[in-house]
Each structure stands twice: as C-alpha cells, then as structure tokens.
Amino acid sequence: MSLKKYLYLLVLLLIFGGCATRKTESSRNNKYVQYQTIIDSIYLSNPKSIGIMVHIESPKKGISWSGSEGYSDFNLKIK
C-alpha cells in the first residue's frame, strides 16, 4: 500500500475513532497504541524512508499525542 493510502487511512481513523466525546484512560491509551501501530506499519512498508513524525491535537476530543518511527541519522542508523 502506498504512503498516501496509509495517511488517508490514518486520517479516517482519527476522524471516526475520535467520535465519542467521553473516553476512559484505558480507551485513550488503546487509541494511542493504534496510532503508533499505524505509524510503524507506514514506516515499515516504505523502507527508503528516513522517518515519520505525527502530532495529533484535538482539545475538544481530549487528544494530544505525538509519535514517531525511524532514524534521526539514517546513514549512522541512529534512532
């Protein structure tokens, strides 16, 4: 699947996954794990990528999350 399709799926997940207004801490953490899993799969499916960073901010839905995967220095393979 292309990077464009993965990003589209991430946006859909964020829109439909955040529809409920009240979330428990456990369900919020589960969403954060899902977000990171999507980022990880996008990175793994694009082996020439150096890295990917995502920040989600939605105060009305109580979401403030950042995630990343990849290298800070691709040549030296420093994470």
C-alpha positions as CSV (number, residue, x, y, z in Angstrom):
1,M,0.0,0.0,0.0
2,S,1.3,3.5,-0.8
3,L,2.2,6.1,1.8
4,K,-0.7,8.2,0.5
5,K,-3.2,5.5,1.2
6,Y,-1.8,4.9,4.7
7,L,-2.0,8.6,5.5
8,Y,-5.6,8.6,4.2
9,L,-6.4,5.6,6.5
10,L,-4.8,7.4,9.4
11,V,-7.0,10.5,8.8
12,L,-10.1,8.3,8.6
13,L,-9.1,6.5,11.8
14,L,-8.7,9.9,13.6
15,I,-12.0,11.2,12.4
16,F,-14.1,8.1,13.1
17,G,-12.1,6.9,16.0
18,G,-12.5,10.1,18.0
19,C,-16.2,10.5,17.6
20,A,-17.1,9.7,21.2
21,T,-16.9,12.7,23.5
22,R,-16.1,10.8,26.7
23,K,-13.1,8.4,26.8
24,T,-11.7,6.4,29.7
25,E,-8.0,6.4,30.3
26,S,-7.8,2.8,29.1
27,S,-9.6,3.5,25.8
28,R,-7.5,6.6,25.2
29,N,-4.3,4.6,25.7
30,N,-5.6,2.0,23.3
31,K,-6.1,4.7,20.7
32,Y,-2.6,5.9,21.2
33,V,-1.3,2.4,20.7
34,Q,-3.4,2.2,17.5
35,Y,-1.9,5.5,16.2
36,Q,1.6,4.2,16.8
37,T,0.9,0.9,15.1
38,I,-0.3,2.8,12.0
39,I,2.9,4.9,12.0
40,D,5.1,1.8,12.5
41,S,3.4,0.0,9.6
42,I,3.7,3.0,7.3
43,Y,7.4,3.2,8.1
44,L,8.0,-0.5,7.6
45,S,6.2,-0.5,4.2
46,N,8.4,2.3,3.0
47,P,12.0,1.0,3.6
48,K,13.6,4.0,1.9
49,S,12.1,6.4,4.4
50,I,14.3,8.1,6.9
51,G,11.5,8.5,9.4
52,I,8.0,9.7,10.1
53,M,6.6,12.0,12.8
54,V,2.9,12.7,13.6
55,H,1.3,15.1,16.1
56,I,-2.4,15.0,16.8
57,E,-4.0,17.8,18.7
58,S,-7.8,17.8,19.3
59,P,-8.7,19.6,22.6
60,K,-12.4,19.1,22.1
61,K,-11.9,15.3,21.9
62,G,-9.2,15.3,24.6
63,I,-6.4,14.2,22.3
64,S,-2.9,15.4,22.4
65,W,-0.5,12.8,21.1
66,S,2.8,12.6,19.2
67,G,4.5,9.6,17.7
68,S,7.5,8.8,15.5
69,E,9.4,6.0,13.9
70,G,12.7,5.9,12.1
71,Y,16.2,7.4,12.3
72,S,17.5,10.8,13.4
73,D,20.6,9.9,11.3
74,F,19.8,7.4,8.6
75,N,23.4,6.9,7.5
76,L,24.6,6.0,11.0
77,K,21.3,4.2,11.9
78,I,20.8,6.3,15.0
79,K,17.2,6.2,16.3
